[in-house]
Amino acid sequence: MRYLLLGVTWLLVSAFAVAQAPANDACSAAIVLTETSVITGDLTGATSDQALQDCVSLPNEDGVWYKISPTSDKQLIFLIGTDLQEDDYQLSLFSGPDCDNLTCELDYSGFDPNYINNTLLAWDATAGNDYYLHVAQVAGGSAPNEFELRVEILDYQVNDDCSGAIAVTEGSYSVTLKGSTHTDDYDSCGSAYESDSPDIYYTFTPTESGSYSATVVSVFGQLEKLVTVYSGDCENLTCINGGSYNGGQYYDATAEWDATAGTKYTILLHADAADGYGNFVFTLEQNPPTTNDDCASATVITPGSYRGSTATATPTENIDCDDLGEGNDHWYAFTAPDNAEYNITTNSLYTTFDTQLILLSGDCANPTCEDDNDDYGNNYYSRIDFTATQGVTYYFVVIPFDEDVSGNYELTLNRAEVPMNDDCASASDITYNSTVRGSTFGATASAALTDCEDADDNDAPDAWYRFQPTTSGTAVASLVDQFTDYYTALTVYEGTDCNSLTCIAGVEEVFSIVEFSELSFDFTEGTTYYIVVHGEDDDEFGNYQLYLGEPIDRNQPQTLPNTTSGPVLVMETGRYYSTISAAVAAVPEGVARTIIVESGTYPETVNFGTKLIQLKIVEASPPAGN
């Protein structure tokens, strides 16, 4: 009987523990919030409260309460959820003198794609009023009981209206629409339309006349952005031009205009919706003069790399070469000094949009289409290989895949050259924990190359490296890098006689979709090893970066110094995320991605797993007074 009673007692205690309600389960016990903070809460055991009014779009009365009593006018922003899943929460905001006399002000449930699957609620609070926030799960939703609530109690920005506009110069700035309200000072202008969005103002006075661009790119999700440029004073703003989301790859908006030195221009940044409290990167720059906008003004080049921007270019109509798009394009001209193999490519971290390339020959009056390419190797870049005839002029046209998109690019013209390490006998020495770059463009296929595990013996051009370790251990040979631009294979041999090598390891591309190869092998002190970089197929060749060294555990978290929590851009998709972790989570397995972050001081530990990711850190600074 004693054991039975103890068992019953334990069950009663356990049941009581499970049913224990949160401390702020009732409105009268609401947790008081006084400053911007991140709060961890738990809805386990939450119950309904009679103070909850009937104003929730998807009613679920079981929740917890928070209270804010601002002493001055503030903007309240509540963000709940995670960046990695669609968490179904509902937020309800009430005002009133006490819990028995609440008035529903606003509610929101589900997730908002503008904020990467978070639920966001914003309200302009009046000093002296009490506000009560109710947090609950959407009935039938998948949100976990434990949640993270980001609360921002914000002063209003000084540039919330035109009279407080902040003066800026050319550069990139991190800005936000949080802490701003909607003004009625503007109408539609250019492609920027009037909306109920919060907005902020800047002024710009150029020191020299020319063509300028004001561009906005949102940090969170696919929030559509608007940018408008005016002349005149705040009481008499005159529309110059406006830009809106153009459906392009990077979800940006750009307004371009011809500016006069010494004239003050007012720039309005806003969004397309009343709840568009997003963060932005705002860039103001003078557009470079366009000298190669058509065939007649093509820039004459020789082998090398050339950077440009299509921001002020115009489309060239009726280029008779396949079915490539007709976006803003740039032209280059090259007259071959000899009969040789060449290629052109846009593979570069400087390239910021999905490119296409067209190769023409002849004259501008009647050019002949030689070849074209949309995507080569690393998906969003383009490459054309061609045999040039001495004395013939060739034209290269850089054009965006999406005709509504412009951006920066780097075009490289290469001439095929036989590398110094073209065969086993001339192999270049490589040491442990080192990285080398090279090209198999112009290399020949070596007779010493034989079938080796998963790497086939083929007639692809190759490059050879000799590794002579002074200790024993394990090494990884990897071609995983943005510089590698073709479908590769790796082979490792052992031996001192190039005519009698023993296969150690071999692999073709090991990550789906992209072209990178990577393998590991054990090595012994005093033994000679040969590492061969070659193509998966006979006709595969190009640039590569080879790393030889300590094994790479791609499943271990990595601490990324000198990075920030945003903006984080996955370049090939144009999507923005709030953290690097969220951006990494959005990258499919085996798909190469370039993640661009601002410089800063927010260290973040990120688990890349087996994903192929290259970080590019860019500078950005907030404007004075913001």
Protein Blocks (a to p, Z undefined) as FASTA:
>chain_A
ZZmmmmmmmmmmmmmmmmpccfklpfkloccdfbdcdddddfehiacdfklccfbfbgcf
bdcddddddfbdcdddddeddfkbccdddddddedfbfklccdfbdcedjdfklgoiacd
dddddehiacdddddddehiabdfbdcdddddddddfklpmkloccddeddddddfehia
cdfkbccehjbccdfbdcdddddddfbecddddddddfbhjbdcdddddeddfklcccfb
dcddehianopacddddddehiacddddddfbfklcccdddddddddddfblbfkloccd
deddddddfklgccdehiaehjbdcddddddddddfbdcdddddfbdfklcbdcddddde
hjfklccdfbdcfbehjlmaccddddddehiacddddddfblkbgcddddddddddddfk
lbfkloccddehiaddddfehiacdfklccehjbccdfbdcdddddddfbdcdddddfbd
fklccdcdddddedjbfklccdfbdcddfbghiacdcddddddehiacddddddfblklg
cdddddddddddfkbccddehiafbdcddfknopacfbfklmmmmpcghiacdddddddj
ddcdddekjadcddddddddddehZZ
